Amino acid sequence: MNKAFLIIPLAFVVSNSVHASNNSSWYVGARAGASFLTNMDDAVTSVTQIEDTNFAGGVFAGYQVTPWFALEAGYTHLGNAKLNNRQGSYESQVADVVTKFSFSATSHLDVYAKAGAFYYDWNAIGSGVDSNDNGWAPTAGAGLEYFINKNLSARLEYQYYNDVGGPDIQFAGLGFAYHWGNSTPNIAPKPVYVDQVTVTTLEVLKLSVPFDFDSSTITKTDTDKLTPFELRLKEQGATKVYVIGHTDDKGSETYNQNLSLKRAQSVADALRQHSSIDDTRIIVEGRGELEPVASNNTKEGRAQNRRVDIISPSIDVETVTQVIAE
């Protein structure tokens, strides 16, 4: 088969790739290496010996359909195998069409596999040899592709050609490819993260705990009501809680001042019961009979004044999360 005839379809592909728009994913390249002939049939091996390792090289072009899948066509001259004890040689050349599957091993290195079919031309050259042949057969290969930059890559590859006019031929070599448009290495851009600050306002917490006459003991029922304050103290390190004791006006002012402080301290101890909290975050005060909320002239009013007010002021809580920058 004439070499020019083999190159015509490839030249058409290359020509179209050169004139493709900048948004295309075409590439072209060349490769060179060595071919290895195996499984020579008896028609040759019974009468002569053949040089089974030869120089080989070719060109290829492809279209990157997705970052991991491409269609590729190429022409490769697989060498001219000379006969050692007879005048003549066997020349082999192929045109293949393959699918190429790639996996990004690193940001610049792909591992790939190829599979498809090829049309071969097996020529017997010289008066002492015969058995010309041509036809279609399957091919497969694998390799590594390193992207030097977004336009240029280097390949180290192996390809197996099954039944090229009788023998099998294996190719191993080095190649280079030039890429147009979007044909860049399969480099996943590293996401850029920025801190996103969200401010949440926790509302003020208030509770008034009643006490019996002349008592500074907090009941179990009222202790259970302290849970929201305990949680805020545990979860928010900037939280402070003010615990302020009060009395009615029965008794002396000094006595009532001390009693109000004891009541406040009883509530503060209950807050600390289930966790280790810095004492500076719970501010304890006793204000005696000075700040009534009801009249001390009635039994009901005096009951309202025997109390401990618990206050946790509102607080702004900043939450920092990392998000991908737009």
Secondary structure, DSSP 8 states (H G I E B T S, - for coil): --HHHHHHHHHHHHHHHHTS-TT--EEEEEEEEEEEEE---HHHHTT--B--EEEEEEEEEEEEEETTEEEEEEEEEEEEEEBSSSS-EEEEEEEEEEEEEEEESSSSEEEEEEEEEEEEEEEEESTT----EEEEEEEEEEEEEEESSSSEEEEEEEEEE--SSSSEEEEEEEEEEEE-TT----------EEEEEEEEEE--EEEEEE--TT-----HHHHHTTHHHHHHHHH-TT--EEEEE---SSS-HHHHHHHHHHHHHHHHHHHHTTS---GGGEEEEE-TTSS-SS-TTSHHHHHHHSEEEEEE--EEEEEEEEEE--
